[in-house]
Protein backbone atom coordinates (compact mmCIF):
# COMPACT_ATOMS: atom_id res chain seq x y z
CA UNK A 1 0.00 0.00 0.00
CA UNK A 2 2.82 2.39 0.88
CA UNK A 3 4.41 1.98 -2.56
CA UNK A 4 2.05 4.73 -3.70
CA UNK A 5 4.13 7.25 -1.74
CA UNK A 6 7.05 6.80 -4.15
CA UNK A 7 5.01 8.36 -6.95
CA UNK A 8 3.89 11.17 -4.67
CA UNK A 9 7.47 12.30 -4.11
CA UNK A 10 7.81 13.37 -7.75
CA UNK A 11 4.42 15.13 -7.66
CA UNK A 12 5.43 16.90 -4.44
CA UNK A 13 8.67 18.17 -6.02
CA UNK A 14 6.81 19.35 -9.12
CA UNK A 15 4.24 21.23 -7.04
CA UNK A 16 7.01 22.86 -5.02
CA UNK A 17 8.52 24.18 -8.27
CA UNK A 18 5.18 25.41 -9.63
CA UNK A 19 4.31 27.19 -6.39
CA UNK A 20 7.57 29.12 -6.62
CA UNK A 21 6.54 30.63 -9.97
CA UNK A 22 4.96 34.15 -9.96
CA UNK A 23 2.52 33.16 -12.72
CA UNK A 24 1.03 30.49 -10.45
CA UNK A 25 0.03 33.09 -7.87
CA UNK A 26 -1.40 35.33 -10.57
CA UNK A 27 -4.24 32.80 -10.78
CA UNK A 28 -5.73 32.74 -7.27
CA UNK A 29 -7.88 29.68 -7.89
CA UNK A 30 -4.96 27.69 -9.32
CA UNK A 31 -2.70 28.72 -6.45
CA UNK A 32 -5.34 27.66 -3.92
CA UNK A 33 -5.79 24.28 -5.61
CA UNK A 34 -2.04 23.62 -5.81
CA UNK A 35 -1.46 24.73 -2.21
CA UNK A 36 -4.19 22.39 -1.00
CA UNK A 37 -2.69 19.42 -2.84
CA UNK A 38 0.81 20.37 -1.67
CA UNK A 39 -0.37 20.39 1.96
CA UNK A 40 -1.96 16.95 1.51
CA UNK A 41 1.25 15.53 0.06
CA UNK A 42 3.32 17.18 2.79
CA UNK A 43 1.33 15.31 5.44
CA UNK A 44 1.67 11.99 3.61
CA UNK A 45 5.40 12.30 2.94
CA UNK A 46 6.24 13.51 6.45
CA UNK A 47 4.36 10.55 7.96
CA UNK A 48 5.98 8.13 5.50
CA UNK A 49 9.45 9.39 6.43
CA UNK A 50 8.56 9.06 10.11
CA UNK A 51 7.46 5.44 9.48
CA UNK A 52 10.75 4.74 7.67
CA UNK A 53 12.81 6.35 10.43
CA UNK A 54 11.19 4.26 13.17
CA UNK A 55 11.91 1.13 11.14
CA UNK A 56 15.57 2.04 10.64
CA UNK A 57 15.99 2.98 14.32
CA UNK A 58 14.37 -0.31 15.35
CA UNK A 59 16.87 -2.23 13.18
CA UNK A 60 19.78 -0.44 14.87
CA UNK A 61 18.34 -1.03 18.34
CA UNK A 62 17.82 -4.72 17.50
CA UNK A 63 21.50 -5.07 16.58
CA UNK A 64 22.53 -3.35 19.81
CA UNK A 65 20.21 -5.62 21.78
CA UNK A 66 22.20 -8.62 20.59
CA UNK A 67 25.09 -7.36 22.74
CA UNK A 68 23.10 -5.45 25.37
CA UNK A 69 19.64 -6.87 26.31
CA UNK A 70 18.68 -3.51 27.84
CA UNK A 71 17.98 -2.31 24.28
CA UNK A 72 15.15 -4.84 23.90
CA UNK A 73 12.62 -2.43 25.42
CA UNK A 74 13.79 0.25 23.01
CA UNK A 75 13.07 -2.09 20.09
CA UNK A 76 9.52 -2.68 21.33
CA UNK A 77 8.92 1.07 21.76
CA UNK A 78 10.19 1.90 18.27
CA UNK A 79 8.12 -0.86 16.67
CA UNK A 80 4.99 0.40 18.43
CA UNK A 81 5.74 3.94 17.21
CA UNK A 82 6.26 2.58 13.69
CA UNK A 83 2.89 0.83 13.75
CA UNK A 84 1.22 4.03 14.96
CA UNK A 85 2.83 5.93 12.06
CA UNK A 86 1.71 3.18 9.68
CA UNK A 87 -1.91 3.54 10.80
CA UNK A 88 -1.79 7.32 10.34
CA UNK A 89 -0.23 6.83 6.91
CA UNK A 90 -2.93 4.35 5.87
CA UNK A 91 -5.58 6.91 6.74
CA UNK A 92 -3.78 9.66 4.84
CA UNK A 93 -3.57 7.47 1.74
CA UNK A 94 -7.33 6.84 1.63
CA UNK A 95 -8.73 8.82 -1.32
CA UNK A 96 -10.52 11.92 -0.06
CA UNK A 97 -13.92 13.11 -1.17
CA UNK A 98 -13.08 16.11 -3.40
CA UNK A 99 -16.06 17.96 -1.95
CA UNK A 100 -14.66 17.76 1.59
CA UNK A 101 -12.99 21.16 1.20
CA UNK A 102 -16.29 22.90 0.52
CA UNK A 103 -18.81 24.75 2.61
CA UNK A 104 -22.32 23.38 2.99
CA UNK A 105 -25.95 24.05 2.21
CA UNK A 106 -28.29 22.21 4.58
CA UNK A 107 -31.97 21.76 3.78
CA UNK A 108 -34.23 20.65 6.61
CA UNK A 109 -37.78 19.65 5.70
CA UNK A 110 -40.67 18.53 7.87
CA UNK A 111 -42.08 15.10 7.07
CA UNK A 112 -44.48 12.75 8.76
CA UNK A 113 -46.11 14.27 11.82
CA UNK A 114 -47.52 17.61 10.65
CA UNK A 115 -46.86 20.51 13.06
CA UNK A 116 -44.79 18.28 15.36
CA UNK A 117 -42.50 17.43 12.46
CA UNK A 118 -42.15 21.14 11.60
CA UNK A 119 -41.23 21.91 15.22
CA UNK A 120 -38.65 19.13 15.14
CA UNK A 121 -37.21 20.59 11.92
CA UNK A 122 -36.75 23.81 13.90
CA UNK A 123 -34.95 21.84 16.64
CA UNK A 124 -32.59 20.35 14.04
CA UNK A 125 -31.88 23.78 12.58
CA UNK A 126 -31.02 25.08 16.05
CA UNK A 127 -28.76 22.04 16.66
CA UNK A 128 -26.80 22.71 13.46
CA UNK A 129 -26.47 26.45 14.06
CA UNK A 130 -25.30 25.86 17.65
CA UNK A 131 -22.80 23.26 16.44
CA UNK A 132 -21.53 25.71 13.82
CA UNK A 133 -21.07 28.35 16.54
CA UNK A 134 -18.96 25.92 18.57
CA UNK A 135 -16.70 25.36 15.57
CA UNK A 136 -16.44 29.05 14.74
CA UNK A 137 -18.36 28.68 11.46
CA UNK A 138 -20.80 31.21 10.05
CA UNK A 139 -24.43 30.36 9.25
CA UNK A 140 -26.89 32.14 6.98
CA UNK A 141 -30.53 31.21 6.39
CA UNK A 142 -31.11 31.40 2.64
CA UNK A 143 -34.78 30.46 2.52
CA UNK A 144 -37.42 29.38 5.04
CA UNK A 145 -41.09 28.51 5.15
CA UNK A 146 -42.38 28.62 8.71
CA UNK A 147 -45.27 26.62 10.14
CA UNK A 148 -48.15 28.09 12.13
CA UNK A 149 -46.62 27.06 15.50
CA UNK A 150 -43.16 28.47 14.79
CA UNK A 151 -41.46 25.43 13.29
CA UNK A 152 -40.27 25.04 9.72
CA UNK A 153 -41.93 23.31 6.83
CA UNK A 154 -38.67 23.86 4.99
CA UNK A 155 -35.49 25.81 5.72
CA UNK A 156 -32.17 26.12 3.88
CA UNK A 157 -29.09 27.29 5.76
CA UNK A 158 -25.56 27.91 4.49
CA UNK A 159 -22.69 26.86 6.76
CA UNK A 160 -19.36 28.47 5.96
CA UNK A 161 -15.92 27.94 7.43
CA UNK A 162 -14.15 31.10 8.56
CA UNK A 163 -10.71 29.57 8.09
CA UNK A 164 -9.92 29.81 11.81
CA UNK A 165 -7.18 27.58 13.16
CA UNK A 166 -8.48 24.14 14.03
CA UNK A 167 -11.77 24.61 12.16
CA UNK A 168 -10.78 24.26 8.53
CA UNK A 169 -8.00 21.67 8.37
CA UNK A 170 -8.30 18.32 6.54
CA UNK A 171 -11.49 16.59 7.63
CA UNK A 172 -12.58 19.61 9.66
CA UNK A 173 -14.46 21.65 7.07
CA UNK A 174 -18.29 21.93 7.03
CA UNK A 175 -18.98 19.41 4.27
CA UNK A 176 -16.39 16.89 5.53
CA UNK A 177 -18.31 16.65 8.81
CA UNK A 178 -21.91 17.57 8.06
CA UNK A 179 -22.26 15.34 4.98
CA UNK A 180 -23.13 12.53 7.37
CA UNK A 181 -26.31 14.36 8.43
CA UNK A 182 -28.12 13.63 5.17
CA UNK A 183 -31.12 11.35 5.69
CA UNK A 184 -34.30 10.89 7.71
CA UNK A 185 -34.18 11.96 11.36
CA UNK A 186 -36.84 10.42 13.61
CA UNK A 187 -38.10 11.95 16.86
CA UNK A 188 -40.04 10.30 19.68
CA UNK A 189 -41.66 12.63 22.21
CA UNK A 190 -44.95 14.05 23.50
CA UNK A 191 -45.97 16.76 21.00
CA UNK A 192 -47.12 20.17 22.23
CA UNK A 193 -50.40 19.47 20.44
CA UNK A 194 -50.97 16.22 22.40
CA UNK A 195 -53.40 16.65 25.29
CA UNK A 196 -53.26 13.01 26.53
CA UNK A 197 -49.52 12.92 27.13
CA UNK A 198 -48.94 10.17 24.56
CA UNK A 199 -45.58 9.75 22.86
CA UNK A 200 -45.68 10.27 19.11
CA UNK A 201 -43.15 9.44 16.43
CA UNK A 202 -42.52 11.86 13.60
CA UNK A 203 -39.66 12.63 11.23
CA UNK A 204 -37.83 15.35 9.35
CA UNK A 205 -35.52 15.04 6.37
CA UNK A 206 -32.08 16.62 5.97
CA UNK A 207 -30.35 17.13 2.64
CA UNK A 208 -26.66 18.09 2.68
CA UNK A 209 -25.03 19.65 -0.38
CA UNK A 210 -21.52 21.04 -0.89
CA UNK A 211 -21.84 24.69 -1.82
CA UNK A 212 -20.78 25.09 -5.43
CA UNK A 213 -18.72 27.98 -6.74
CA UNK A 214 -19.67 29.42 -10.10
CA UNK A 215 -16.70 27.70 -11.72
CA UNK A 216 -17.85 24.31 -10.39
CA UNK A 217 -21.11 24.28 -12.33
CA UNK A 218 -21.72 25.66 -15.81
CA UNK A 219 -25.28 27.02 -16.02
CA UNK A 220 -26.63 28.28 -19.32
CA UNK A 221 -29.04 31.18 -18.77
CA UNK A 222 -31.15 29.83 -21.64
CA UNK A 223 -31.75 26.68 -19.56
CA UNK A 224 -33.47 28.66 -16.81
CA UNK A 225 -37.08 29.70 -16.38
CA UNK A 226 -37.39 32.44 -13.77
CA UNK A 227 -40.76 33.27 -12.24
CA UNK A 228 -41.51 35.93 -9.62
CA UNK A 229 -44.33 35.96 -7.10
CA UNK A 230 -45.32 37.49 -3.78
CA UNK A 231 -43.81 36.16 -0.59
CA UNK A 232 -46.14 34.61 1.93
CA UNK A 233 -45.85 33.63 5.56
CA UNK A 234 -47.66 31.18 7.87
CA UNK A 235 -51.30 30.78 6.94
CA UNK A 236 -50.73 32.32 3.53
CA UNK A 237 -50.74 35.87 4.85
CA UNK A 238 -48.96 38.35 2.59
CA UNK A 239 -45.54 39.37 3.83
CA UNK A 240 -45.05 42.13 1.30
CA UNK A 241 -46.93 43.68 -1.59
CA UNK A 242 -44.29 43.32 -4.31
CA UNK A 243 -43.32 40.36 -6.47
CA UNK A 244 -39.97 39.85 -4.74
CA UNK A 245 -40.01 36.04 -4.33
CA UNK A 246 -38.19 34.12 -7.07
CA UNK A 247 -38.65 30.63 -8.46
CA UNK A 248 -35.98 29.21 -10.79
CA UNK A 249 -36.54 26.08 -12.87
CA UNK A 250 -33.54 24.38 -14.46
CA UNK A 251 -35.18 23.00 -17.58
CA UNK A 252 -32.69 20.22 -18.49
CA UNK A 253 -32.95 18.57 -15.05
CA UNK A 254 -36.33 19.79 -13.82
CA UNK A 255 -34.78 21.05 -10.57
CA UNK A 256 -36.89 23.84 -9.05
CA UNK A 257 -35.60 26.30 -6.43
CA UNK A 258 -37.50 29.16 -4.83
CA UNK A 259 -36.47 31.87 -2.37
CA UNK A 260 -38.56 34.51 -0.65
CA UNK A 261 -36.63 35.47 2.49
CA UNK A 262 -35.08 38.68 1.20
CA UNK A 263 -36.94 41.89 0.48
CA UNK A 264 -35.54 42.40 -3.00
CA UNK A 265 -36.06 40.26 -6.07
CA UNK A 266 -32.35 40.47 -6.93
CA UNK A 267 -31.28 39.16 -3.52
CA UNK A 268 -33.75 36.29 -3.71
CA UNK A 269 -32.49 35.40 -7.19
CA UNK A 270 -28.88 35.34 -5.95
CA UNK A 271 -29.85 33.06 -3.06
CA UNK A 272 -31.84 30.77 -5.36
CA UNK A 273 -28.88 30.51 -7.73
CA UNK A 274 -26.62 29.47 -4.83
CA UNK A 275 -29.01 26.65 -3.98
CA UNK A 276 -29.42 25.66 -7.63
CA UNK A 277 -25.65 25.43 -8.16
CA UNK A 278 -25.34 23.23 -5.06
CA UNK A 279 -28.15 20.94 -6.24
CA UNK A 280 -26.66 20.60 -9.71
CA UNK A 281 -23.23 19.80 -8.25
CA UNK A 282 -24.84 17.24 -5.94
CA UNK A 283 -26.70 15.65 -8.86
CA UNK A 284 -23.47 15.44 -10.86
CA UNK A 285 -21.66 13.79 -7.94
CA UNK A 286 -24.46 11.26 -7.43
CA UNK A 287 -24.38 10.41 -11.14
CA UNK A 288 -20.62 9.88 -10.92
CA UNK A 289 -21.04 7.71 -7.80
CA UNK A 290 -23.61 5.57 -9.62
CA UNK A 291 -21.06 4.84 -12.35
CA UNK A 292 -18.23 4.15 -9.91
CA UNK A 293 -16.97 0.81 -8.64
CA UNK A 294 -18.73 -1.29 -6.01
CA UNK A 295 -16.07 -0.24 -3.52
CA UNK A 296 -16.82 3.45 -4.06
CA UNK A 297 -20.57 2.88 -3.81
CA UNK A 298 -20.09 1.05 -0.51
CA UNK A 299 -18.33 4.10 0.85
CA UNK A 300 -21.05 6.59 -0.05
CA UNK A 301 -23.84 4.29 1.08
CA UNK A 302 -23.17 5.39 4.67
CA UNK A 303 -24.67 8.79 3.83
CA UNK A 304 -27.60 7.53 1.77
CA UNK A 305 -30.26 10.20 2.11
CA UNK A 306 -33.10 7.72 1.69
CA UNK A 307 -32.26 5.90 4.92
CA UNK A 308 -33.50 6.65 8.41
CA UNK A 309 -30.22 7.53 10.04
CA UNK A 310 -30.97 8.63 13.60
CA UNK A 311 -33.55 8.58 16.39
CA UNK A 312 -34.01 11.32 19.00
CA UNK A 313 -35.86 9.83 21.99
CA UNK A 314 -36.91 12.61 24.38
CA UNK A 315 -38.43 10.48 27.24
CA UNK A 316 -35.12 8.62 27.62
CA UNK A 317 -32.94 11.63 26.67
CA UNK A 318 -31.35 9.21 24.19
CA UNK A 319 -29.82 9.70 20.75
CA UNK A 320 -29.10 6.71 18.52
CA UNK A 321 -27.33 6.62 15.16
CA UNK A 322 -28.54 3.57 13.23
CA UNK A 323 -25.58 3.46 10.83
CA UNK A 324 -22.79 3.33 13.39
CA UNK A 325 -24.49 1.95 16.49
CA UNK A 326 -23.63 5.10 18.43
CA UNK A 327 -25.89 5.65 21.44
CA UNK A 328 -25.77 8.21 24.24
CA UNK A 329 -28.12 9.59 26.88
CA UNK A 330 -27.33 13.27 26.48
CA UNK A 331 -29.89 14.27 23.85
CA UNK A 332 -30.40 17.68 25.47
CA UNK A 333 -26.69 18.47 25.02
CA UNK A 334 -26.65 17.22 21.42
CA UNK A 335 -29.61 19.40 20.48
CA UNK A 336 -27.73 22.31 22.05
CA UNK A 337 -24.87 21.78 19.59
CA UNK A 338 -22.74 19.06 21.21
CA UNK A 339 -22.85 17.05 18.00
CA UNK A 340 -19.16 16.21 17.58
CA UNK A 341 -19.14 12.73 19.25
CA UNK A 342 -22.03 11.65 17.00
CA UNK A 343 -20.22 12.90 13.90
CA UNK A 344 -16.96 11.30 15.03
CA UNK A 345 -18.68 7.91 15.06
CA UNK A 346 -19.75 8.52 11.44
CA UNK A 347 -16.26 9.67 10.39
CA UNK A 348 -14.69 6.59 12.00
CA UNK A 349 -17.19 4.21 10.36
CA UNK A 350 -16.67 5.85 6.97
CA UNK A 351 -12.88 5.65 7.32
CA UNK A 352 -13.10 1.97 8.29
CA UNK A 353 -15.19 1.27 5.18
CA UNK A 354 -12.73 3.14 2.95
CA UNK A 355 -9.75 1.29 4.43
CA UNK A 356 -11.51 -2.05 3.97
CA UNK A 357 -12.24 -1.17 0.34
CA UNK A 358 -8.55 -0.43 -0.28
CA UNK A 359 -7.48 -3.74 1.25
CA UNK A 360 -9.96 -5.83 -0.80
Secondary structure, DSSP 4 states (H G I P E B T S, - for coil): -TTHHHHHHHHHHHHHHHHTSHHHHTSHHHHHHHHHHHHHHHHHHHHHHHHHHHHHHHHHHHHHHHH-GGGHHHHHHHHHHHHHHHHHHHHHHSPPPGGGGS-EEEEEEE-TTTHHHHHHHHHHHHHHHHHHHHHT-EEEEEEEEE-TTS-EEEEEEEEE----TTTSSTT-SHHHHHGGG-EEEEEEE--TT-SS---EEEEEEEEEEEPPPTTTS---GGGEEEEEE--B-GGG-BS-SS--EEEEEETTTTEEEEE-SSSSHHHHHHHHHHHHHHHHHHHHHHHHHHHS-HHHHHHHGGG-TTSEEEEEETTTTEEEETTT--EES-HHHHHTT--HHHHHHHHHHHHHHHHHHHH-
